[in-house]
Structure formats: C-alpha cells, structure tokens
Amino acid sequence: MQPNRIELMIITGMSGAGKTVAVQALEDLGYFCVDNLPPVLIPKFLELIEQSASTMNQVALVMDLRGREFFDALFQALDQLKVNDQFNYQILFLDASDEVLVKRYKETRRRHPLAPEGLPLEGIRQERELLKELKGRAQLIIDTSALKPAQLRKKIVQCFSKGRHTFTVNVMSFGFKYGIPIDADLVFDVRFLPNPHYIEEMRPKTGLDQDVSDYVLKWNDTQEFVHKLKELLSFLLPHYQREGKSQLVIAIGCTGGKHRSVTLAEHIRDYFAADYYTQVTHRDIDKS
C-alpha cells in the first residue's frame, strides 16, 4: 500500500506582498511551516521528513530569495521533486503592483532588502526581475494589491482548507480566584448568579452534574442572562469569522470555576455547535 503523498507548499513572491499573512493562514490550517529556509537545504529537509515516522503530511516553506545562487539551488530541488512520488508540490507566488508595494514600504518605514540605501522602488524593480522565472513556474499567483490582510487570509483559507474547520469557537469556564485566562477574547462574569457551592449536597459536584446544571439554569436571572448572551454572540461570531479570525475564546467565569461557569460554558457550546465548530474547556473544574 502506497503511503499518502506529502503536500508541499512553497510560498514566495515580492517582499511586502503578504508572505507572512499567507504562512500564518497555512499554519492555522495545520501546515508545518518553515520560514526563510535556504533552498540549498530543501533536499536534506525533505529527506528527514521522508525518513522520520512523522505524521506531517502538509508542509509549507517560505522562500525569501536574494541571490542567483539561491535560485539555482531552488530550481534544482524542484526538478528533483518532479520525480519524487512522495511529494506533491506547488508554488504559491504573492505579487502586488509597484505602486502598492512602495506605499506599504513607506507605511511600515522599512527598507527594501535589495536597496537598503536607495529608494524602495529601485529594490522592487530588481526583485521583480529576479523573480520573473520563478513566477513563471508558480501554480498559483495571488495579486494582493487590493487585498487587506484579512481578505488575503480568507483567500488562502478558501484555496487550501479542503473542508477543515477554519473558525473555532472555544468556550472556557474558569474561576476568578485563579485569574482570568490570558488567551481569552471575551470574558463574562457570572458571579452574580445563585451559587450551588452553598448547597451542601452540591458543593462537591460540578456544573457537569445534572442537578447542579438544573439549579444554575432554573433562575429567571440566569435565563435572561443566557438569552442576552446568545443574542450578543450570535451578532459577534459572524463578524469575527469574516474578519479572518481562526478561533475565538469565550471565557465564562465564576468564583471557583466548578459550578456556574461550567454549566453555562456547556450550554453556550451546545447552542452554537450547530453553526460553528465548537470546543469546551473547563480550566479549573478539578481544583479544590
């Protein structure tokens, strides 16, 4: 039985055209990404992948080429890949107009690497001439002149997602006594709700237990809060998704992170599971 072929993406193109955004999008899609790998090392790198027991089957290499010797090494590696049945490679070339690239360099106050002491346009024209042959070998060319970073990211995801979940809603319960999660995008405090901790038979249990969940959800204040929270999140989630965010962390906190926050995190996760890929984490549920 033949092993699955490894998808190899080579990302290259004009400096300032969006290679960083592209590689970040591919990382979120599960690609193993290596930035600025010298082309002369490509054969050795791929040999290590073949020989290892690695489960990496999607690899992206960012090529930031600066010299003729780099091109020679890259073209030699590409010629070898053509006869290697283990890899299926393609070149993604990112381009933009000279005018847009000059504007981007001025906005970031960066110097062009091929014209560190000169005008950005001089370096851009040199680079465009150097990259002409490589651009001709590219299977996919994306002109980013009119694309904002979020739009480029969306385009990359559309091209290479192959059915993966590209937007994940992570709902997390936590206890304020242990600190607010540093990776939370949205934080909601539910310490105003009736606390099962003060019910003796419920104290050792968690919000995953049915009687605790029923207790938390039975109050009018809880029902009103949950209703308003669902409305707010129903408005926000599609906007975050359109902006190109790969995941959103919604943190719901109570005092200890065992009862109220756990129940509500489960409830919110279940509610949005039909429309989004959702996950739930109970950070402090096992803490005493």
Salt bridges, closest charged atoms under 4 A:
ASP28 OD2 - ARG153 NH2 2.48
GLU47 OE2 - LYS44 NZ 3.85
ASP64 OD1 - ARG66 NH2 2.81
ASP72 OD1 - ARG68 NH2 3.31
ASP79 OD1 - ARG137 NH1 3.72
ASP95 OD1 - ARG128 NH1 2.95
ASP95 OD2 - LYS135 NZ 2.65
ASP98 OD1 - ARG128 NH2 2.73
GLU117 OE2 - ARG111 NH1 3.67
GLU127 OE2 - ARG66 NH1 3.12
GLU127 OE1 - HIS112 NE2 3.02
GLU129 OE1 - LYS132 NZ 3.27
GLU133 OE2 - ARG137 NH2 3.94
ASP185 OD1 - LYS245 NZ 3.43
ASP189 OD2 - ARG191 NH2 2.73
ASP211 OD2 - LYS205 NZ 2.69
GLU231 OE2 - HIS227 NE2 3.53
GLU266 OE1 - ARG269 NH2 2.82
GLU266 OE2 - HIS282 NE2 2.68
ASP270 OD1 - ARG269 NE 2.79
ASP284 OD2 - ARG283 NH2 2.93
ASP284 OD1 - LYS287 NZ 2.87
